[in-house]
Amino acid sequence: MQESTKPGQAPQDSVVPKQFVAPFILVTSLFALWGFANDITNPLVRAFKEIFLISNAQSSLVQWAFYGGYATMAIPAALLIRKVSYKSGIIIGLLLYALGAAMTIPASLMMEFNVFLVGFYILTFGLAFLETTANPYILSMGPRSTATQRLNLAQAFNPIGSLTGMVVASMFILPGLEVSKFRDVEMDNHPEYQTMLPSEVDGL
């Protein structure tokens, strides 16, 4: 779709042509998705520390697992996407994202911190695929002359996802955690924690 122009002016290219509006909206939602995932991670570090009675160094493994997934999968994702379509890359990314998120269910049932870490690691495999695919896919959805505008428009939804992640973590997830219940389970599984005062745990 071209914008209306005055007589004598060359028609301007649309930022998002009509035939690409639907896929543009769908792919743009992914920018918000990984913004949400990125900013819901930091509050979870404190939650894991309180629940599992672990040190600051151990709780920081959440961030290592999260960003380690990006570092591990970014280049392989780019190489694979060169051999398959953008749509295939997005599907692979969403499947890995869903698998990593689903692993939090058995992790919470087993109360295993390491299983949570593996889940985060796999989840960010998916995010690496999504980010590697979405940016060039957005650029390809229309004229080259408006590619930068199109990408900027899509990226504007990333901070919206980030803000949503922070709000969800601070208002819904963290207040709803039954820390004492989880601690009781940890105390039963690890009696040695009974000898650790809260001040000693927090000081680790």
N, C-alpha and C positions, 0 to 999 in steps of 0.2 A: 504494500500500500504506500502510495506516495502522497506527501503533503501537498496541499494546494499552493500554487505559486502565482505571483503576479505576472502579467504578460511580459514577455521578454526575458523572464528568469528561467534558468534551468531547473527542472524538477529536483527536489531534494529526496534522497533515499531515506526510507523509514528506518528507525532504530530497530524495531522488531516487525518485520513483514507479517502480514495477516496470516499466511500459511504456517508461520512458526510460533504464533502466540501461545497455543496450548503446550507444545514441548518446552517453550521458554519458561512458562510458569512452573512446570513440573521440575525442570532442572534448577531453576532459581530457588525453589524450596529446599534444594540440597545445600545451598549456601547457608541457609538458616539452620539446617540440620547439624552441620559440623560446627557452626558457631555455638549451638546449644551444647553439643558434646564437649567442646573445649572448655566452656566456662562452668560446666557442672562438675568438672573433675576436681578442681582445687578445694571446694567445700567438702568433698568426700574424703580428702586426705585427713582432715581433722576428725571426721566421723569414724574412719577406720582406726585411727589412733586411740580413740576413746573406747571403741567396742572391743578391739582385740588386745588392748593394753600393750601396745608396741611403741617402740622409740620413734623419735622424729625421723631418723635415718630409714627405719623400716617403712614408715608410712609414706615417705617420699618415693618409695618404689612404685607407688600408684602412678606418679608422674613419669617415672622412668619407663614403666610399661606402656603408658599412653603415648608418649612422644617417641619411644623406641620403636613402636609399630610403624609410625610415619617413616622413621629413618630406614627401617628394614625393607619396607614395601614400596616406597615411592619410586625408585628406579625400576624394579621389576614390573610395577604397574604400568609405567610409561612404556616399557618395552613390549608388554603384552598388548596394550591398547593400539600400538602401531600395527599389530597383526590382526586385530579384531575391530569391530565397530565401536563407536562411542556408546551406543546403546548397550552393547555387551559389557563394556567396562562398568557402566552404571549398575547393571544387574548384578555383576560380580561384587561390586562394592556394597550394594544393599544386602546381599546374601551374607557376606562376611560381617557386616555391621550387625545384622539380626542374630547371627550365630554368637558373636561376642556378647551382645546384650542378653541373649538367652542363657548364657553360662552363669549369669548372676543368680539364676534361680537355684541350680544345684549348689552353687557356692554358698548361698545364704542358708540352705537346708543343712549343709555339712559344716557350716561355720568355718570354712577354710579360706584364709586370706590369700594363699597362693593361687587358688582357683579363680578368685576375683582378679588377680593380676593377669592370669592367662586370658580371661575374658576381655579385659581392657586391651591387652596386646592384640588379640584377634579383631576386636572392634575397630581399632585404629588401622588395621590392615584394610578394612572396608573404607574408612575415611580417606586413606591414601589413594585408593582407587577412585573414589568419588571426586576428590579435589583434582587429581591428575586428569580426570576425564571431563569434568564439568566446565573448566575454564576454556579449553579449546572448542568444546561443543558449543558453548555460548557464542564464541567468536564466529563459528561457522553458520550461525542461524541468521543469515542475511548478508547485505552488501558489506564488502570490506571497508568501505568508507565510514560506516557507522559501527564497526566492530568494537572500538574502544568504548563508545557510549553504551553499547549493549552490555559489555562486561562490567562497566562501572555500575550500571543499573542493577545487574544481578548481584554484584558484591555489596550493594547497599543493604541487602537483606541479611548479610552475615552478622553485623552487630545486633540486629533485632533478635536473631537466634541466641547470641551471646547473652543479651540482657534477659531473655526468657529463661535461659539456663540458670543464671544467678538467682532470679526470682523464685524459680521452682525449687532450687536447692535450699535457699534460705527460708522460704515460707512454707514449703510442703514436705520436703524430704527430711531435713535435719530436725525440725520440731517433732516430726512423727516417729523418729527412731526411738525405740525402747532400749536405751543404752544399758540400763540396769539388768534387763532380761538377758541381753546378749552377754553381759559381763558375767552373770551367774553361770551361763553355759561354759564360758571360758574358764571360770574358776573351777568348775567341776572337771573339765578336761585337763586343766593344768593347776594342780593344787599349790604349786610353788608360787603362784600369783598371790596367794593369801598373805604371804609374808611381805608383799610389796606395798608400801604406803602410797597413796595417790601422789604425794609430793615427790616421791622417788621415781614414780613412773613418768610424771610430767617433766622431770628434770633430765631424763635420758636423752 
